[in-house]
């Protein structure tokens, strides 16, 4: 099993969810997060004072998928989230040793 974590622009969330549902991925966790990479934030003026906004709003998606689906999921996610501009985000893929469904103790891919 693979855990896929993606940090994306908030306005792309619906498009990404639709793309994942279209390929049969309906289980995911979505968290509102703040951060920056190369984008480094931007400057704003409020009541005549300039300040730097260096932690930008992002959305983090997390899902665990069977090994065989990981590349398809990553591709669909990247295609749906891409704008072609700096700040589009990142996708991280890591191994998951086990998963357990609490309700009935299903393990491994059966728990997904």
N, C-alpha and C positions, 0 to 999 in steps of 0.2 A: 504494500500500500504506500501511497505517496501523499504527503501533506502539501497542499499548494496554498501559499500565502501571496496575496497580491495587494499592492498599494496603488490606488488609482485616484483620478480626479473625481470629486463628488458628483459632478454633473454627468458622468459616464456610468453611474451605478445602474440605472434602469436598463440601459443598452447592454451592459455586461450581463445582468441577470437574465434578460431575454435570450441572449446568445447561449448562455449556459443551459437554460431550460430547454432551448431548441435541440441541444445535443444530449439531453437526458440527465443533466445534473441539476437536482432541485434542492439538495441539502447544502447549506453554506451558513457561515456566521459572518455578519457584517458589523464592523465597529467603526465609529467616527474617531479619527486620530488626527494628530497635528505633527508636522515635521517638514524637513526640507532635505534636498540632495544638492545637486549642482545648481538648482534654481535659486537658492540662497535667500528667498523672500523678496520683498519689495518695500518701498518707502511710501508712506501716506501722510497727508496733512490733515490734522483735526484741530479745529479752532485756532488756526494759525501756527500750530506747532507741528514740526515734522518728526515722525518717528518711524522706526523700521519694524515691519512685520516679518519676522524671520521664521516663524513656525506656521506654515500654511495648512489649511484644512485639507485633509485627505480622507479616503475611505479604505479600510483594510478588509479584504475578504479572505476567509479561511475555509478550506474544505479538504476532506480526505477522500481520495478516489483509488480505485484499483490501479495497480501498476500499468495495466494495458491501456487505461484511459488517460493517463497523465499528460501525454503529449497533445492529444486532441483537446483536452481541457485548457492547457496552457495556450495553445494556438487560438482557440475561440476567444479566450479571455483577452489575449493581446490584441487580436484583430478588432474586438469590440471597444477596447479602452483607448486605442491609438488615436491621437489627433495629429501626430507628427511634430509637435512642439515640445520644448523642454518642459519637464514636470509631468509627463504622462504616467510615470510610475515604474514599478518593478514587480517582477514575479519571482518568488522563491519556491523551489521544489526540494523537499527533503523526505527521507525515508521514515516510515512509521512502523514500529516494531509490532504493535498490536492495538486492537480497538475492542471495546466491550460495550454492548448495548445494556444499559442498566436494567431496563424493564424485564428482559428474559435471559440475560447473560450470553447472548450470541457473541461470538468472538471472530476476530479477523474481518475478512471482507463481508461475511454474513451480517456483521454489525453495521455496515454502511447502509 
